[in-house]
Amino acid sequence: MPETQRLASETAAQLPADLQQLVTAIQNLPEPQRAEVLPLLDRVVESTGRRRRILTLVQDALSQLRLDMKYLMFDLEATRRERDDYRSKLED
């Protein structure tokens, strides 16, 4: 029973709809078949969660990279403006 409860809590944690349907179908199986399939389902649910966490980390890293690039572009433009100002002052 604890596995079934854990799967129910994982289901509530935003599993894809097809995986939620699979969890429901497996929970409705008779006990002997359910006992055979639950360990496999656990692995699928865990790997899905792991993939989701990895995807979130990659998306966060890309967002940070984009932000860093914007800061670098701003800094580059400011540096170019300063350089051009100093050049114009030297020429005067």
OpenMM code with the backbone's topology and positions (N, CA, C; nanometers):
from openmm import Vec3, app, unit

residues = "MET PRO GLU THR GLN ARG LEU ALA SER GLU THR ALA ALA GLN LEU PRO ALA ASP LEU GLN GLN LEU VAL THR ALA ILE GLN ASN LEU PRO GLU PRO GLN ARG ALA GLU VAL LEU PRO LEU LEU ASP ARG VAL VAL GLU SER THR GLY ARG ARG ARG ARG ILE LEU THR LEU VAL GLN ASP ALA LEU SER GLN LEU ARG LEU ASP MET LYS TYR LEU MET PHE ASP LEU GLU ALA THR ARG ARG GLU ARG ASP ASP TYR ARG SER LYS LEU GLU ASP".split()
positions = [
    Vec3(0.0792, -0.1213, 0.0000),
    Vec3(0.0000, 0.0000, 0.0000),
    Vec3(0.0833, 0.1276, 0.0000),
    Vec3(0.1988, 0.1353, 0.0687),
    Vec3(0.2742, 0.2594, 0.0678),
    Vec3(0.3164, 0.2995, -0.0737),
    Vec3(0.3479, 0.2009, -0.1591),
    Vec3(0.3872, 0.2329, -0.2953),
    Vec3(0.2722, 0.3000, -0.3691),
    Vec3(0.1521, 0.2491, -0.3491),
    Vec3(0.0350, 0.3046, -0.4151),
    Vec3(0.0113, 0.4476, -0.3671),
    Vec3(0.0307, 0.4708, -0.2378),
    Vec3(0.0129, 0.6060, -0.1849),
    Vec3(0.1187, 0.7004, -0.2405),
    Vec3(0.2409, 0.6499, -0.2529),
    Vec3(0.3482, 0.7330, -0.3071),
    Vec3(0.3197, 0.7656, -0.4529),
    Vec3(0.2704, 0.6668, -0.5266),
    Vec3(0.2361, 0.6919, -0.6665),
    Vec3(0.1239, 0.7939, -0.6780),
    Vec3(0.0292, 0.7868, -0.5859),
    Vec3(-0.0800, 0.8840, -0.5878),
    Vec3(-0.0261, 1.0243, -0.5625),
    Vec3(0.0704, 1.0355, -0.4699),
    Vec3(0.1271, 1.1680, -0.4435),
    Vec3(0.2108, 1.2147, -0.5613),
    Vec3(0.2828, 1.1213, -0.6268),
    Vec3(0.3585, 1.1572, -0.7463),
    Vec3(0.2643, 1.1993, -0.8577),
    Vec3(0.1497, 1.1321, -0.8676),
    Vec3(0.0521, 1.1664, -0.9701),
    Vec3(0.0036, 1.3091, -0.9498),
    Vec3(-0.0144, 1.3462, -0.8262),
    Vec3(-0.0586, 1.4824, -0.7961),
    Vec3(0.0506, 1.5839, -0.8275),
    Vec3(0.1743, 1.5369, -0.8413),
    Vec3(0.2883, 1.6267, -0.8653),
    Vec3(0.3136, 1.6480, -1.0143),
    Vec3(0.2083, 1.6648, -1.0916),
    Vec3(0.2186, 1.7056, -1.2313),
    Vec3(0.2828, 1.6020, -1.3221),
    Vec3(0.2402, 1.4787, -1.3138),
    Vec3(0.2827, 1.3806, -1.4122),
    Vec3(0.2069, 1.4055, -1.5419),
    Vec3(0.2657, 1.3670, -1.6547),
    Vec3(0.1918, 1.3813, -1.7797),
    Vec3(0.0613, 1.3015, -1.7756),
    Vec3(-0.0360, 1.3446, -1.8535),
    Vec3(-0.1698, 1.2840, -1.8499),
    Vec3(-0.1660, 1.1360, -1.8845),
    Vec3(-0.0857, 1.0972, -1.9823),
    Vec3(-0.0819, 0.9557, -2.0185),
    Vec3(-0.0218, 0.8714, -1.9071),
    Vec3(0.0742, 0.9261, -1.8336),
    Vec3(0.1315, 0.8535, -1.7205),
    Vec3(0.0326, 0.8464, -1.6046),
    Vec3(-0.0464, 0.9503, -1.5854),
    Vec3(-0.1513, 0.9465, -1.4829),
    Vec3(-0.2540, 0.8388, -1.5152),
    Vec3(-0.2887, 0.8265, -1.6422),
    Vec3(-0.3828, 0.7225, -1.6833),
    Vec3(-0.3244, 0.5841, -1.6596),
    Vec3(-0.1952, 0.5694, -1.6856),
    Vec3(-0.1290, 0.4416, -1.6617),
    Vec3(-0.1287, 0.4069, -1.5130),
    Vec3(-0.1013, 0.5048, -1.4281),
    Vec3(-0.1030, 0.4824, -1.2827),
    Vec3(-0.2421, 0.4381, -1.2385),
    Vec3(-0.3438, 0.5050, -1.2893),
    Vec3(-0.4813, 0.4694, -1.2539),
    Vec3(-0.5144, 0.3281, -1.2999),
    Vec3(-0.4747, 0.2944, -1.4219),
    Vec3(-0.5027, 0.1606, -1.4746),
    Vec3(-0.4311, 0.0538, -1.3929),
    Vec3(-0.3083, 0.0802, -1.3536),
    Vec3(-0.2325, -0.0180, -1.2746),
    Vec3(-0.2907, -0.0307, -1.1345),
    Vec3(-0.3385, 0.0781, -1.0779),
    Vec3(-0.3985, 0.0700, -0.9447),
    Vec3(-0.5276, -0.0111, -0.9474),
    Vec3(-0.5918, -0.0203, -1.0621),
    Vec3(-0.7152, -0.0974, -1.0737),
    Vec3(-0.6911, -0.2450, -1.1045),
    Vec3(-0.5671, -0.2844, -1.1248),
    Vec3(-0.5352, -0.4245, -1.1516),
    Vec3(-0.5512, -0.5077, -1.0249),
    Vec3(-0.5746, -0.6376, -1.0416),
    Vec3(-0.5742, -0.7269, -0.9239),
    Vec3(-0.4359, -0.7262, -0.8583),
    Vec3(-0.4321, -0.7577, -0.7310),
    Vec3(-0.3097, -0.7457, -0.6512),
    Vec3(-0.1896, -0.8207, -0.7096),
    Vec3(-0.2027, -0.9448, -0.7554),
    Vec3(-0.0821, -1.0134, -0.8069),
    Vec3(-0.0199, -0.9415, -0.9275),
    Vec3(-0.1019, -0.8977, -1.0212),
    Vec3(-0.0481, -0.8269, -1.1374),
    Vec3(0.0050, -0.6891, -1.0985),
    Vec3(-0.0645, -0.6235, -1.0069),
    Vec3(-0.0207, -0.4919, -0.9617),
    Vec3(0.1160, -0.5018, -0.8951),
    Vec3(0.1358, -0.6066, -0.8145),
    Vec3(0.2639, -0.6242, -0.7455),
    Vec3(0.3777, -0.6432, -0.8455),
    Vec3(0.3494, -0.7062, -0.9591),
    Vec3(0.4515, -0.7254, -1.0617),
    Vec3(0.4863, -0.5945, -1.1324),
    Vec3(0.3856, -0.5134, -1.1567),
    Vec3(0.4030, -0.3956, -1.2406),
    Vec3(0.4452, -0.2713, -1.1615),
    Vec3(0.4127, -0.2653, -1.0331),
    Vec3(0.4423, -0.1451, -0.9543),
    Vec3(0.5903, -0.1064, -0.9512),
    Vec3(0.6834, -0.2029, -0.9356),
    Vec3(0.8244, -0.1603, -0.9376),
    Vec3(0.8645, -0.0948, -1.0706),
    Vec3(0.8126, -0.1472, -1.1795),
    Vec3(0.8420, -0.0881, -1.3095),
    Vec3(0.7808, 0.0516, -1.3209),
    Vec3(0.6593, 0.0644, -1.2716),
    Vec3(0.5933, 0.1940, -1.2734),
    Vec3(0.6688, 0.2945, -1.1866),
    Vec3(0.7184, 0.2484, -1.0727),
    Vec3(0.7981, 0.3360, -0.9863),
    Vec3(0.9185, 0.3922, -1.0619),
    Vec3(0.9873, 0.3047, -1.1359),
    Vec3(1.1049, 0.3496, -1.2109),
    Vec3(1.0667, 0.4513, -1.3182),
    Vec3(0.9548, 0.4275, -1.3846),
    Vec3(0.9099, 0.5201, -1.4885),
    Vec3(0.8743, 0.6554, -1.4268),
    Vec3(0.8042, 0.6518, -1.3148),
    Vec3(0.7657, 0.7767, -1.2481),
    Vec3(0.8900, 0.8517, -1.2007),
    Vec3(0.9871, 0.7803, -1.1439),
    Vec3(1.1105, 0.8440, -1.0979),
    Vec3(1.1885, 0.9041, -1.2134),
    Vec3(1.2004, 0.8300, -1.3231),
    Vec3(1.2761, 0.8826, -1.4370),
    Vec3(1.2054, 1.0026, -1.4990),
    Vec3(1.0728, 1.0011, -1.4987),
    Vec3(0.9982, 1.1162, -1.5495),
    Vec3(1.0234, 1.2380, -1.4621),
    Vec3(1.0209, 1.2197, -1.3324),
    Vec3(1.0503, 1.3302, -1.2404),
    Vec3(1.1917, 1.3807, -1.2559),
    Vec3(1.2853, 1.2870, -1.2737),
    Vec3(1.4254, 1.3253, -1.2920),
    Vec3(1.4429, 1.4056, -1.4206),
    Vec3(1.3791, 1.3590, -1.5278),
    Vec3(1.3868, 1.4326, -1.6540),
    Vec3(1.3268, 1.5716, -1.6417),
    Vec3(1.2173, 1.5798, -1.5684),
    Vec3(1.1531, 1.7104, -1.5494),
    Vec3(1.2451, 1.8050, -1.4716),
    Vec3(1.3114, 1.7521, -1.3664),
    Vec3(1.4039, 1.8358, -1.2892),
    Vec3(1.5227, 1.8798, -1.3746),
    Vec3(1.5752, 1.7884, -1.4560),
    Vec3(1.6877, 1.8225, -1.5430),
    Vec3(1.6462, 1.9289, -1.6434),
    Vec3(1.5282, 1.9127, -1.7005),
    Vec3(1.4789, 2.0111, -1.7964),
    Vec3(1.4641, 2.1481, -1.7303),
    Vec3(1.4143, 2.1503, -1.6089),
    Vec3(1.4005, 2.2769, -1.5363),
    Vec3(1.5372, 2.3405, -1.5117),
    Vec3(1.6356, 2.2586, -1.4733),
    Vec3(1.7707, 2.3110, -1.4521),
    Vec3(1.8294, 2.3679, -1.5806),
    Vec3(1.8089, 2.2978, -1.6914),
    Vec3(1.8610, 2.3456, -1.8199),
    Vec3(1.7920, 2.4756, -1.8599),
    Vec3(1.6604, 2.4815, -1.8410),
    Vec3(1.5885, 2.6047, -1.8739),
    Vec3(1.6355, 2.7216, -1.7880),
    Vec3(1.6573, 2.6956, -1.6594),
    Vec3(1.7080, 2.8014, -1.5709),
    Vec3(1.8470, 2.8470, -1.6137),
    Vec3(1.9316, 2.7504, -1.6504),
    Vec3(2.0671, 2.7850, -1.6941),
    Vec3(2.0632, 2.8675, -1.8226),
    Vec3(1.9747, 2.8314, -1.9144),
    Vec3(1.9618, 2.9089, -2.0374),
    Vec3(1.9101, 3.0499, -2.0103),
    Vec3(1.8158, 3.0613, -1.9200),
    Vec3(1.7653, 3.1942, -1.8832),
    Vec3(1.8764, 3.2793, -1.8236),
    Vec3(1.9562, 3.2200, -1.7374),
    Vec3(2.0674, 3.2923, -1.6769),
    Vec3(2.1696, 3.3319, -1.7825),
    Vec3(2.1956, 3.2413, -1.8764),
    Vec3(2.2898, 3.2711, -1.9836),
    Vec3(2.2396, 3.3871, -2.0693),
    Vec3(2.1110, 3.3873, -2.1010),
    Vec3(2.0540, 3.4976, -2.1783),
    Vec3(2.0680, 3.6304, -2.1038),
    Vec3(2.0406, 3.6274, -1.9744),
    Vec3(2.0536, 3.7485, -1.8944),
    Vec3(2.1985, 3.7957, -1.8907),
    Vec3(2.2913, 3.7013, -1.8713),
    Vec3(2.4334, 3.7363, -1.8698),
    Vec3(2.4763, 3.7964, -2.0032),
    Vec3(2.4247, 3.7400, -2.1123),
    Vec3(2.4579, 3.7931, -2.2444),
    Vec3(2.4057, 3.9365, -2.2606),
    Vec3(2.2865, 3.9635, -2.2089),
    Vec3(2.2337, 4.1001, -2.2169),
    Vec3(2.3216, 4.1969, -2.1393),
    Vec3(2.3644, 4.1547, -2.0199),
    Vec3(2.4537, 4.2399, -1.9412),
    Vec3(2.5852, 4.2634, -2.0144),
    Vec3(2.6391, 4.1578, -2.0749),
    Vec3(2.7651, 4.1718, -2.1474),
    Vec3(2.7505, 4.2638, -2.2683),
    Vec3(2.6386, 4.2516, -2.3387),
    Vec3(2.6158, 4.3393, -2.4537),
    Vec3(2.6017, 4.4847, -2.4086),
    Vec3(2.5323, 4.5059, -2.2980),
    Vec3(2.5187, 4.6412, -2.2440),
    Vec3(2.6561, 4.6971, -2.2062),
    Vec3(2.7363, 4.6149, -2.1398),
    Vec3(2.8694, 4.6574, -2.0979),
    Vec3(2.9575, 4.6868, -2.2185),
    Vec3(2.9476, 4.6047, -2.3210),
    Vec3(3.0261, 4.6270, -2.4422),
    Vec3(2.9877, 4.7588, -2.5087),
    Vec3(2.8592, 4.7842, -2.5189),
    Vec3(2.8142, 4.9096, -2.5798),
    Vec3(2.8598, 5.0302, -2.4969),
    Vec3(2.8517, 5.0182, -2.3640),
    Vec3(2.8968, 5.1279, -2.2778),
    Vec3(3.0464, 5.1501, -2.2948),
    Vec3(3.1218, 5.0426, -2.3039),
    Vec3(3.2665, 5.0539, -2.3227),
    Vec3(3.2981, 5.1195, -2.4568),
    Vec3(3.2250, 5.0807, -2.5598),
    Vec3(3.2468, 5.1428, -2.6916),
    Vec3(3.2142, 5.2922, -2.6888),
    Vec3(3.1044, 5.3281, -2.6213),
    Vec3(3.0688, 5.4701, -2.6105),
    Vec3(3.1775, 5.5478, -2.5370),
    Vec3(3.2274, 5.4905, -2.4282),
    Vec3(3.3347, 5.5564, -2.3527),
    Vec3(3.4589, 5.5719, -2.4397),
    Vec3(3.4938, 5.4664, -2.5127),
    Vec3(3.6114, 5.4728, -2.6007),
    Vec3(3.5950, 5.5834, -2.7044),
    Vec3(3.4763, 5.5884, -2.7648),
    Vec3(3.4521, 5.6913, -2.8665),
    Vec3(3.4572, 5.8314, -2.8063),
    Vec3(3.4054, 5.8467, -2.6849),
    Vec3(3.4132, 5.9763, -2.6170),
    Vec3(3.5575, 6.0163, -2.5914),
    Vec3(3.6386, 5.9238, -2.5430),
    Vec3(3.7796, 5.9538, -2.5157),
    Vec3(3.8538, 5.9871, -2.6457),
    Vec3(3.8218, 5.9158, -2.7525),
    Vec3(3.8848, 5.9458, -2.8812),
    Vec3(3.8507, 6.0862, -2.9300),
    Vec3(3.7232, 6.1182, -2.9156),
    Vec3(3.6827, 6.2519, -2.9608),
    Vec3(3.7465, 6.3616, -2.8749),
    Vec3(3.7634, 6.3352, -2.7462),
    Vec3(3.8295, 6.4332, -2.6600),
    Vec3(3.9774, 6.4467, -2.6963),
    Vec3(4.0415, 6.3343, -2.7299),
    Vec3(4.1832, 6.3386, -2.7684),
    Vec3(4.2023, 6.4129, -2.9007),
    Vec3(4.1087, 6.3985, -2.9909),
    Vec3(4.1198, 6.4637, -3.1202),
    Vec3(4.0966, 6.6141, -3.1104),
    Vec3(4.0232, 6.6565, -3.0087),
    Vec3(3.9928, 6.8010, -2.9932),
    Vec3(4.1061, 6.8777, -2.9334),
] * unit.nanometer
topology = app.Topology()
chain = topology.addChain("A")
for resn in residues:
    res = topology.addResidue(resn, chain)
    for name in ("N", "CA", "C"):
        topology.addAtom(name, app.Element.getBySymbol(name[0]), res)
